[in-house]
Structure formats: C-alpha cells, structure tokens
C-alpha cells in the first residue's frame, strides 16, 4: 500500500508537526486549513523546525530544501488529488471530524488510509460516517510531534489488517514507536494522563497546595519533566476539558468528572500557554 502522498487536515501545532515528520521521512505532504494565516504560521514553523535540524547536524541542508519543495497547501481537502494517506488533526470536536471524514471518503484513493489524530473520540464512531470503515484508524501523535517518540494506533471495530499494517509502517518510517490500543475513550495515554491532570485541578481547587508546590511535588516526587498544571497549560485547558468530558461520558464513571476549576478557567478564556494565562502566566 502506497503512502507517498500524505494530506494533513488542520494546520495547528499538531498538524504542522505531523506535516514536518512526514516531510523529513521523504513523503510529499499537503497541509489543509481554512485559515490562510494559520497555514502561513504552520509553514514558517516547519521551515524553522527543519532549520534547527540542519543546525544540529541532523538534517543536510539539501534535504531541508528538498523537504520544503514537497510541501503544498490547500484550503479544502476537496481541492487535493491523489491522496494515499489522510491524517486529520483538527480540534477535539466530533461533528467537525465527521464532516471532514465524509469529505475524505470522496477524495482519498481506493485502498488509501483515513487516519485521525483524535486523542479521545472513538474511532468506530468516526469510521461509521464513511463508506469504507475498514480504511479508518486512529493515529494519535504526541505533542510536540517532531520530538515525541510515541504514536498510539487505535483500531476501530472494522479497521482492516492492511490499514493497520500500512499505518504502522508509516509511523515507523517517521521514526516513531507505536503501541496499539483498543477503541475505548482516551485510549492508553489520555486514559491515564487526563485523570492525573484533572486531579491536580481538584487539589488546587480544594486548596491543598499552591500551583507551584503541586507541580514541584510531582516533578521531584515522581521524576516527571514538568508538573501536571504546567502540562495542562501546555496541552491547552480547553483540550484537557474536552478529553475529560469524553472520558466521563464514554466511561460513565464519576471518577472522570472534570474539575469545576478547570471548567471555570476555560469559561474565562484562560486556556494555558496559547492564551498567555492558565494555571500560570506566560
């Protein structure tokens, strides 16, 4: 199964990162986003990221130039032709993802892969809106994509062995290590991570300790590179809340209920690093 031409839908931080690793692994990539400003920012970020690899001696200058020459952009997937693999990387909005997959169903070539970078939404539900659910798979990259080693692969109820094998091979060609999860809300990483971040929010809400002391305790006490509140700010509190709500609704257990403080911060527009304010100020 060919994976030569990858289309990435969504040019935010995740989409741009996926596009970059696609380019550095020798693929042609079309980056799709409705916003010209977002696309321009993503292209600049990719060029900067490739430049850093050149500076570190990890990528020859000629390979950087070649990679950038393989990058194309579009404002709609309906404009893109000859797609081998589509990787959707928009926000955690199930209806938006379903609309995109209906479009992908009509443009990805027969035998191609329709992958979603969703961090929590069941693959089977997304696949059900297409005429080829056997071609749909979860391909969950970690943030920041060029740095983080892991890709979670999630097989929906109908995902074929051929789709899984092609996606695993693509992830490995991108230099990633894969793990396989069953199709349950949150998969592996977020099933464990989000409750920890949410519990840190509860601890802060209940006055257990200051944000600084909660993060210092977890960093030094459990040898984590950053504390849970800093990590939540880095991920985006709106994203953390969205995943927590998927876990709560999908698994039906009150232990996954989102912290009221997390909801309040999102209501206030304090979404973390991307807005300059979350549990900390940036």
Rosetta blueprint (number, residue, H / E / L):
1 X L
2 X L
3 X L
4 X L
5 X E
6 X E
7 X E
8 X E
9 X E
10 X L
11 X L
12 X L
13 X H
14 X H
15 X H
16 X H
17 X H
18 X H
19 X H
20 X H
21 X H
22 X H
23 X H
24 X H
25 X L
26 X L
27 X L
28 X E
29 X E
30 X E
31 X E
32 X E
33 X L
34 X L
35 X L
36 X H
37 X H
38 X H
39 X H
40 X H
41 X H
42 X H
43 X H
44 X H
45 X H
46 X H
47 X H
48 X H
49 X H
50 X H
51 X H
52 X H
53 X H
54 X H
55 X H
56 X L
57 X L
58 X L
59 X L
60 X L
61 X H
62 X H
63 X H
64 X H
65 X H
66 X H
67 X H
68 X H
69 X H
70 X L
71 X E
72 X E
73 X E
74 X E
75 X L
76 X L
77 X H
78 X H
79 X H
80 X L
81 X L
82 X L
83 X E
84 X E
85 X E
86 X E
87 X E
88 X E
89 X L
90 X L
91 X L
92 X L
93 X L
94 X H
95 X H
96 X H
97 X H
98 X H
99 X H
100 X H
101 X H
102 X H
103 X H
104 X H
105 X H
106 X H
107 X H
108 X E
109 X E
110 X E
111 X E
112 X E
113 X E
114 X E
115 X E
116 X E
117 X L
118 X L
119 X L
120 X L
121 X L
122 X L
123 X H
124 X H
125 X H
126 X H
127 X H
128 X L
129 X L
130 X L
131 X L
132 X L
133 X H
134 X H
135 X H
136 X E
137 X E
138 X E
139 X E
140 X E
141 X E
142 X L
143 X L
144 X L
145 X L
146 X L
147 X L
148 X L
149 X L
150 X E
151 X E
152 X E
153 X E
154 X E
155 X E
156 X L
157 X L
158 X L
159 X L
160 X L
161 X H
162 X H
163 X H
164 X H
165 X H
166 X H
167 X H
168 X H
169 X H
170 X H
171 X H
172 X H
173 X H
174 X L
175 X L
176 X L
177 X E
178 X E
179 X E
180 X E
181 X E
182 X L
183 X L
184 X L
185 X L
186 X L
187 X L
188 X L
189 X H
190 X H
191 X H
192 X H
193 X H
194 X H
195 X H
196 X H
197 X H
198 X H
199 X H
200 X H
201 X H
202 X H
203 X H
204 X H
205 X H
206 X L
207 X L
208 X L
209 X L
210 X L
211 X H
212 X H
213 X H
214 X H
215 X H
216 X H
217 X H
218 X H
219 X H
220 X H
221 X H
222 X H
223 X L
224 X L
225 X L
226 X L
227 X L
228 X H
229 X H
230 X H
231 X H
232 X H
233 X H
234 X H
235 X H
236 X L
237 X H
238 X H
239 X H
240 X H
241 X H
242 X H
243 X H
244 X H
245 X H
246 X H
247 X H
248 X H
249 X H
250 X H
251 X H
252 X L
253 X L
254 X H
255 X H
256 X H
257 X L
258 X L
259 X L
260 X H
261 X H
262 X H
263 X H
264 X H
265 X H
266 X H
267 X H
268 X H
269 X L
270 X L
271 X L
272 X E
273 X H
274 X H
275 X H
276 X L
277 X E
278 X L
279 X L
280 X L
281 X E
282 X L
